[in-house]
Amino acid sequence: MSDVVIGEAVVVEVRHAQLPSRAVAVFIDLVVQFVLLVGANLLLENIVPFTDLAMLTALSILLSVLVVVGYPVAFETLSRGRSLGKLAMGLRVVSDDGGPERFRQALFRGLAGVLEFYMFLGAPALISSLVSERGKRLGDVFAGTVVISERAPRDRSLPAAMPPQLAAWASRLELSALPGEVASTARQYLARWYELSPNVRHEMGVRIATQVSAYVSPPPPPGVPPHAYLSAVLAERHRREGMRLARQAQQSSQATQAQFTQAQFTQSQFTQAQFTQAAAMPYGGPAPAPTYPAPAQPYGPQGGYGHGAQNQGQVPGNTQVSGQMGGDPAGPTPGGFVPPA
């Protein structure tokens, strides 16, 4: 662990990358570069019949420079300090002030890497990393960078404690306008309060307390030291945040319970309806006779199938029908023929 003073003059604790993890990251990057060089050579072999020796040499030098220098520079610039090896190992290159790596710094590291890894087989990088307190190789020294580990364990420090004398005052605080960045700065200051010298402790405490008081009201009572004021504000903020999360969890639990109760009520009603319908039918008794709709009126004259048989002898198109229905004997035909009774 080491301290980095960022641009806001705040001391931030970072975790420097260890030598084994950096060595594994460098090995992965070298393997990737070797594969790219093999691919470049295969490409050059395919274009040998179409070019001369001078052009082939120029292309070979160009591709080698792009792979050896361009690969780390491009990746670390575009990904803000990460190559494929560093990405796999959870490492990142940052400036000495904690800012992101810039193109100029990545270029210095890439050029120095040619000297360290390809000309001297990594010996200068190893010696420099062992001697440097922050594990810097020559490229980091020239570029003003440092490699940090992003897989550090989370901060498990206890929350700020509420001073008993300020509990009543803190309960009336208006904290809705306090930004998270300012609260995080105050929390880091309190975490390192015992490690700071008295002068730095007082100066940083006054500056951070003044910054916090611009977003928090009412002002603290007279004579309250900065660290006690910040501790009370952060403790009250933590207490209210815990109450808010507990309230949300309770509301979510109540909503889930209401939905479950409604589902059980609906299922019980459906089951009761099925039971009532089944109880209306006696067990083993005859099934109720099915009901069918009444047949439609037959097409043609009324009187049933018998009259239909008599009407089969009529000539199509003859509009005269018998004057009597319901089975009465028909009258004489137009020709005078009377059918027998």
Number of C-alpha atoms within 10 A of each C-alpha: 11 12 14 17 13 14 10 6 10 16 18 16 13 15 17 21 24 15 14 9 17 21 17 15 20 18 13 18 19 16 12 15 19 14 12 18 19 11 12 16 14 11 12 17 11 9 11 12 8 8 10 10 9 9 12 16 11 11 15 17 11 11 17 17 14 17 18 21 21 17 18 24 25 19 15 27 20 13 15 18 28 24 25 19 22 24 14 13 20 18 24 22 27 22 19 18 17 18 13 18 24 19 16 12 23 26 20 19 25 22 16 21 24 17 17 20 16 12 11 12 13 17 13 17 22 18 14 17 19 13 11 12 10 17 22 24 25 21 25 25 17 13 20 17 25 23 24 25 18 15 11 13 7 6 6 6 7 7 14 19 15 19 15 10 11 17 14 10 15 24 14 11 17 14 18 9 11 17 11 9 9 14 18 12 16 23 17 14 22 20 14 13 17 10 10 12 9 10 9 11 18 15 12 20 22 16 11 19 20 13 15 22 16 11 15 16 14 13 12 19 10 6 6 12 14 20 20 20 22 27 20 25 32 23 19 21 21 15 14 14 12 12 12 12 11 12 12 12 12 12 12 12 11 12 12 11 12 12 11 12 12 11 11 12 12 12 12 12 11 11 11 12 12 11 11 10 9 11 10 8 12 9 9 6 7 8 9 7 6 5 6 6 5 6 6 6 8 10 6 9 12 12 12 12 10 10 15 13 9 11 14 9 8 11 9 7 6 7 8 10 12 13 9 10 13 10 11 11 14 16 14 11 11 8 6 8 9 12 10 6 6
